[in-house]
Amino acid sequence: MSRKLKAGIAVLIGLTILGAILYRSAPVQDALMRAGAAAALSNVPETFDGLQVVVCGSASPLGNNPDRAQACLAVITPEHFFLVDVGARSPMRIAQAQLPMNRLTAVMLTHFHSDHIAGLADVNLASWVAGRRASMQVYGPEGVETVVAGFNQAYRLDRGYRVAHHGEKLLPRSAGPMQANTFQPGLVWQDDNMTVTSFLVDHSPIDPAVGYRFDYRGRSVVISGDTNASDSLFAAAAGADIVFHDALARDSLDIMQNVMAESGRSGIAQIIADVTDYHADTRVLEEAANAAGIEQLVLYHLVPTPMNSLTEPMFLRGLSDKTLLAHDLQVFELPPESEEITIR
């Protein structure tokens, strides 16, 4: 080794040691913390002039991938902000995406499986703390009043603690409890620019279960919730720009079921077998979407949750390159009165 190279290595080692010492210094830590906080506050996403969908959760309960939260999609315009389902870990994704929680219009629930409602209390708290001044509105089919009443009761003491600690001016007591809105399939919500409609889907024995269609300034997005490939959904989705559809990879599930059975875990094997009859097999979705004139099919609520680069392609077997697999924090942008779809 040359003398020059030895000297360079010595300098590098010295700088590394010096950096480690400085990094443990309180003034340096404070300065870095201040710079990081300022950068985070200044890095607010710009408002998009159109219809935007942010994937805040693409997983199902079967499988545990820390890179995927459970089912949650955010539908955002300059005037609106809806969340469709709020599964476990989705509040973390909502925070990472820096979504405008202070102006949350409503939460729309497709049904009441735990992986679609687990984050409800966290979303309510986050939007309350962010500045919401009235009760968070929660829409859903029959049964939503039971879910909302249960969460309100469970978090009653928590709300009281927070108001006592931070004050009524910051956290209005009346805005703490959620408010349930029960509907029948059809028109759910409407203003001058946005129409939200619901339709029944096939998630038997769960009944009712619904999907939603959002129409805004000539653009449209449909969200299936959990369902088989159902005629009612594709009829409601006719001509939509994007359909986000529940998806099941049968090849992956068959392997999982066989392995569980062979290892003596008959209970889990039975649960996996049961799952196959109330989620949509990927092999039939693309043809149905094409027949309905849907521009873009995106698979979400993935059963089983893909764990790596091996299992993701198994979801797309037999499908064209046009069909997409959703990933958490993916953003779909639809400019008004256009056919353009931007994905980032």
C-alpha positions as CSV (number, residue, x, y, z in Angstrom):
1,M,0.0,0.0,0.0
2,S,1.4,3.4,-1.0
3,R,2.2,6.1,1.6
4,K,-0.4,8.4,-0.2
5,L,-3.1,5.8,0.1
6,K,-2.3,5.1,3.8
7,A,-2.5,8.8,4.5
8,G,-5.9,9.1,2.7
9,I,-7.3,6.2,4.7
10,A,-6.0,7.7,7.9
11,V,-7.8,11.0,7.1
12,L,-11.0,9.2,6.2
13,I,-10.9,7.3,9.5
14,G,-10.2,10.5,11.4
15,L,-13.1,12.3,9.8
16,T,-15.4,9.4,10.5
17,I,-14.4,9.4,14.2
18,L,-14.8,13.2,14.3
19,G,-18.3,12.9,12.7
20,A,-19.3,10.3,15.3
21,I,-18.2,12.5,18.1
22,L,-20.0,15.6,16.7
23,Y,-23.1,13.6,16.1
24,R,-23.3,12.8,19.8
25,S,-22.9,16.5,20.6
26,A,-26.2,18.1,21.9
27,P,-25.8,21.3,19.8
28,V,-25.2,19.3,16.6
29,Q,-28.2,17.1,17.4
30,D,-30.4,20.1,18.1
31,A,-29.3,21.8,14.8
32,L,-30.0,18.6,12.8
33,M,-33.4,18.2,14.5
34,R,-34.3,21.8,13.7
35,A,-33.3,21.5,10.1
36,G,-35.2,18.2,9.7
37,A,-38.4,19.6,11.3
38,A,-38.2,22.7,9.1
39,A,-37.7,20.5,6.0
40,A,-40.7,18.3,6.9
41,L,-43.0,21.3,7.4
42,S,-41.9,22.9,4.0
43,N,-42.4,19.6,2.1
44,V,-46.2,19.8,1.9
45,P,-47.6,18.3,-1.3
46,E,-49.0,20.8,-3.8
47,T,-52.7,20.8,-4.4
48,F,-53.5,18.9,-7.6
49,D,-56.2,20.5,-9.8
50,G,-58.2,17.3,-10.5
51,L,-59.1,14.0,-9.1
52,Q,-56.3,12.2,-7.1
53,V,-56.2,8.7,-5.5
54,V,-53.5,7.9,-3.0
55,V,-53.0,4.2,-2.0
56,C,-52.8,4.3,1.8
57,G,-53.2,0.5,2.2
58,S,-53.0,-2.3,-0.4
59,A,-52.8,-5.4,1.9
60,S,-55.2,-8.0,3.1
61,P,-55.0,-9.7,6.5
62,L,-53.5,-12.9,4.9
63,G,-49.8,-12.3,5.1
64,N,-47.8,-9.6,7.0
65,N,-45.7,-7.3,4.9
66,P,-44.5,-4.2,6.8
67,D,-44.4,-2.3,3.4
68,R,-48.1,-2.7,3.0
69,A,-50.9,-1.4,5.3
70,Q,-54.4,-2.8,5.2
71,A,-57.1,-1.5,2.9
72,C,-57.3,2.2,2.5
73,L,-57.7,4.5,-0.5
74,A,-57.7,8.3,-0.3
75,V,-59.8,10.2,-2.9
76,I,-58.7,13.9,-3.1
77,T,-59.7,17.0,-5.1
78,P,-59.1,20.7,-4.3
79,E,-62.5,20.7,-2.5
80,H,-62.8,17.2,-1.2
81,F,-61.0,14.5,0.8
82,F,-62.5,11.1,1.3
83,L,-61.0,7.9,2.8
84,V,-62.4,4.6,1.6
85,D,-61.8,2.1,4.4
86,V,-59.1,2.5,7.1
87,G,-57.4,-0.8,7.8
88,A,-54.5,-1.4,10.3
89,R,-51.4,0.7,9.7
90,S,-53.2,2.9,7.1
91,P,-53.1,5.9,9.5
92,M,-49.3,5.7,9.3
93,R,-49.5,5.8,5.5
94,I,-51.9,8.7,5.6
95,A,-49.4,10.6,7.8
96,Q,-46.5,9.7,5.5
97,A,-48.4,11.0,2.5
98,Q,-49.1,14.2,4.4
99,L,-52.7,14.2,3.5
100,P,-54.8,17.2,4.5
101,M,-56.5,15.7,7.6
102,N,-57.8,19.1,8.7
103,R,-60.2,19.1,5.7
104,L,-61.3,15.4,5.8
105,T,-64.8,15.3,4.2
106,A,-65.8,11.8,5.3
107,V,-64.7,8.2,5.7
108,M,-66.6,5.7,3.5
109,L,-66.7,2.1,4.7
110,T,-67.4,-0.7,2.3
111,H,-68.1,-3.3,5.0
112,F,-67.1,-4.0,8.6
113,H,-64.4,-6.6,8.5
114,S,-61.7,-5.6,11.0
115,D,-59.1,-4.9,8.3
116,H,-61.3,-2.2,6.9
117,I,-62.2,-0.4,10.1
118,A,-59.2,-0.9,12.5
119,G,-57.7,2.5,11.9
120,L,-61.0,4.5,12.4
121,A,-60.2,5.8,15.9
122,D,-56.6,6.9,14.8
123,V,-58.0,8.7,11.7
124,N,-60.6,10.5,13.9
125,L,-58.0,11.6,16.3
126,A,-55.6,12.7,13.6
127,S,-58.1,14.9,11.8
128,W,-59.4,16.3,15.1
129,V,-55.9,17.3,16.2
130,A,-55.2,18.7,12.7
131,G,-58.0,21.2,13.1
132,R,-61.3,19.6,12.2
133,R,-64.0,21.6,13.9
134,A,-67.1,19.3,13.5
135,S,-67.7,15.6,14.0
136,M,-66.0,13.3,11.5
137,Q,-68.6,11.8,9.2
138,V,-68.5,8.1,8.6
139,Y,-70.7,6.6,5.8
140,G,-71.5,3.0,5.3
141,P,-74.3,0.5,4.7
142,E,-76.5,-0.8,7.5
143,G,-74.4,-1.6,10.5
144,V,-72.2,1.5,10.4
145,E,-74.0,3.0,13.3
146,T,-73.0,0.0,15.5
147,V,-69.3,0.3,14.5
148,V,-69.2,4.1,15.1
149,A,-71.0,3.8,18.4
150,G,-68.6,1.2,19.6
151,F,-65.5,3.2,18.7
152,N,-67.1,6.4,20.2
153,Q,-67.7,4.5,23.5
154,A,-64.3,2.9,23.6
155,Y,-62.5,6.2,23.1
156,R,-64.8,8.3,25.3
157,L,-62.3,8.5,28.2
158,D,-59.4,9.2,25.8
159,R,-61.3,12.2,24.3
160,G,-62.0,13.5,27.8
161,Y,-58.3,13.3,28.7
162,R,-57.3,15.2,25.6
163,V,-59.8,18.0,26.0
164,A,-58.8,18.4,29.7
165,H,-55.1,18.5,28.7
166,H,-55.2,20.7,25.6
167,G,-58.3,22.7,26.1
168,E,-61.6,23.2,24.4
169,K,-60.3,25.9,22.0
170,L,-57.7,23.6,20.5
171,L,-59.9,20.4,20.6
172,P,-63.6,21.2,20.6
173,R,-65.4,18.6,22.6
174,S,-68.3,18.4,20.2
175,A,-65.9,17.4,17.3
176,G,-64.4,14.4,19.1
177,P,-67.1,11.8,18.6
178,M,-67.7,10.4,15.1
179,Q,-71.1,10.6,13.4
180,A,-72.5,7.6,11.5
181,N,-74.4,8.0,8.2
182,T,-76.3,4.9,7.0
183,F,-77.4,4.7,3.4
184,Q,-79.0,2.4,0.9
185,P,-77.2,1.7,-2.4
186,G,-77.4,4.6,-4.7
187,L,-76.5,8.3,-4.3
188,V,-74.4,8.7,-1.1
189,W,-72.9,12.2,-1.3
190,Q,-73.1,15.1,-3.8
191,D,-72.2,18.7,-4.4
192,D,-71.7,20.9,-7.5
193,N,-68.5,19.0,-8.6
194,M,-68.5,15.6,-6.9
195,T,-71.0,12.7,-6.9
196,V,-70.4,9.6,-4.8
197,T,-72.6,6.6,-5.5
198,S,-72.6,3.2,-3.9
199,F,-73.6,-0.3,-5.2
200,L,-73.9,-3.7,-3.7
201,V,-71.1,-6.3,-4.2
202,D,-70.8,-10.0,-3.6
203,H,-68.8,-10.7,-0.4
204,S,-71.2,-13.3,0.9
205,P,-71.8,-14.1,3.8
206,I,-71.0,-10.5,4.6
207,D,-74.2,-8.6,3.8
208,P,-74.4,-5.8,3.0
209,A,-71.1,-5.0,1.4
210,V,-70.7,-2.1,-1.1
211,G,-68.3,-0.4,-3.5
212,Y,-68.2,3.3,-4.4
213,R,-67.9,5.4,-7.6
214,F,-66.5,8.9,-7.4
215,D,-67.3,11.2,-10.4
216,Y,-65.6,14.6,-10.5
217,R,-65.3,17.1,-13.4
218,G,-65.5,14.4,-16.1
219,R,-63.3,11.9,-14.4
220,S,-64.3,8.8,-12.5
221,V,-62.8,6.3,-10.0
222,V,-64.4,3.1,-8.7
223,I,-63.4,1.3,-5.5
224,S,-64.6,-2.3,-5.1
225,G,-64.1,-3.0,-1.4
226,D,-64.0,-6.8,-0.8
227,T,-65.9,-8.8,-3.4
228,N,-66.0,-11.5,-6.0
229,A,-66.0,-10.3,-9.6
230,S,-69.6,-9.2,-9.7
231,D,-71.8,-8.0,-12.5
232,S,-73.2,-5.3,-10.3
233,L,-69.8,-3.8,-9.8
234,F,-68.8,-3.7,-13.5
235,A,-72.2,-2.3,-14.4
236,A,-71.7,0.5,-11.9
237,A,-68.1,1.0,-13.2
238,A,-68.9,1.2,-16.9
239,G,-66.7,3.7,-18.6
240,A,-64.7,4.6,-15.5
241,D,-61.2,5.9,-15.7
242,I,-59.8,3.7,-12.9
243,V,-61.2,0.7,-11.0
244,F,-59.4,-0.4,-7.8
245,H,-60.4,-4.0,-7.4
246,D,-60.0,-6.5,-4.6
247,A,-57.8,-9.3,-6.0
248,L,-56.9,-12.9,-5.1
249,A,-54.0,-14.8,-6.5
250,R,-55.2,-18.4,-6.7
251,D,-51.8,-19.9,-7.5
252,S,-50.3,-18.5,-4.4
253,L,-53.2,-19.5,-2.2
254,D,-53.3,-23.1,-3.4
255,I,-49.6,-23.4,-2.6
256,M,-50.1,-21.9,0.9
257,Q,-53.1,-24.1,1.6
258,N,-51.2,-27.3,0.6
259,V,-48.1,-26.4,2.7
260,M,-50.3,-25.7,5.7
261,A,-52.2,-28.9,5.4
262,E,-49.0,-30.9,4.9
263,S,-47.5,-29.4,8.0
264,G,-50.5,-30.3,10.1
265,R,-51.9,-26.8,10.4
266,S,-55.4,-27.9,9.3
267,G,-57.1,-24.9,10.8
268,I,-55.1,-22.3,8.8
269,A,-55.4,-24.5,5.7
270,Q,-59.2,-24.4,6.1
271,I,-59.2,-20.6,6.6
272,I,-57.2,-20.2,3.4
273,A,-59.6,-22.5,1.5
274,D,-62.6,-20.5,2.8
275,V,-61.0,-17.2,1.6
276,T,-61.0,-18.3,-2.0
277,D,-64.8,-18.1,-2.5
278,Y,-65.4,-14.4,-1.5
279,H,-62.6,-12.5,-3.2
280,A,-62.0,-11.9,-6.9
281,D,-59.8,-14.3,-8.8
282,T,-57.4,-12.2,-10.8
283,R,-57.9,-14.4,-13.9
284,V,-61.4,-13.1,-14.5
285,L,-61.0,-9.5,-13.6
286,E,-59.2,-8.1,-16.7
287,E,-61.7,-9.5,-19.2
288,A,-64.6,-8.1,-17.2
289,A,-62.9,-4.7,-16.9
290,N,-62.2,-4.5,-20.7
291,A,-65.9,-5.4,-21.4
292,A,-67.0,-2.6,-19.2
293,G,-64.8,0.0,-21.0
294,I,-62.6,0.6,-18.0
295,E,-59.4,2.5,-18.8
296,Q,-57.2,1.3,-16.0
297,L,-57.6,-1.7,-13.7
298,V,-55.6,-1.6,-10.4
299,L,-55.5,-4.6,-8.1
300,Y,-55.5,-3.8,-4.3
301,H,-56.5,-5.6,-1.1
302,L,-54.2,-8.3,-2.3
303,V,-54.9,-11.8,-1.1
304,P,-52.5,-13.1,0.0
305,T,-50.4,-10.0,0.7
306,P,-47.3,-10.1,-1.6
307,M,-44.2,-10.5,0.5
308,N,-41.4,-9.9,-2.1
309,S,-40.4,-9.7,-5.7
310,L,-41.2,-13.4,-6.2
311,T,-44.9,-13.3,-5.0
312,E,-45.8,-10.0,-6.7
313,P,-45.5,-11.5,-10.3
314,M,-47.7,-14.4,-9.2
315,F,-50.5,-11.9,-8.9
316,L,-50.1,-10.8,-12.5
317,R,-49.9,-14.3,-14.2
318,G,-52.0,-14.4,-17.3
319,L,-52.7,-10.7,-17.2
320,S,-51.6,-8.0,-19.6
321,D,-49.0,-5.3,-18.8
322,K,-51.8,-2.8,-18.6
323,T,-53.2,-4.2,-15.3
324,L,-51.4,-2.8,-12.3
325,L,-50.6,-4.0,-8.8
326,A,-51.2,-1.3,-6.2
327,H,-48.3,-0.3,-3.9
328,D,-48.7,1.8,-0.7
329,L,-48.1,5.6,-1.3
330,Q,-48.7,5.3,-5.0
331,V,-50.5,8.3,-6.4
332,F,-52.9,8.3,-9.4
333,E,-53.7,11.7,-10.9
334,L,-56.6,12.4,-13.3
335,P,-56.7,16.0,-14.7
336,P,-60.3,17.3,-15.2
337,E,-62.1,16.9,-18.5
338,S,-59.3,14.7,-19.9
339,E,-58.3,11.1,-20.5
340,E,-54.8,11.4,-19.0
341,I,-53.8,9.3,-16.0
342,T,-50.5,10.0,-14.3
343,I,-49.0,7.5,-11.8
344,R,-46.2,8.3,-9.4
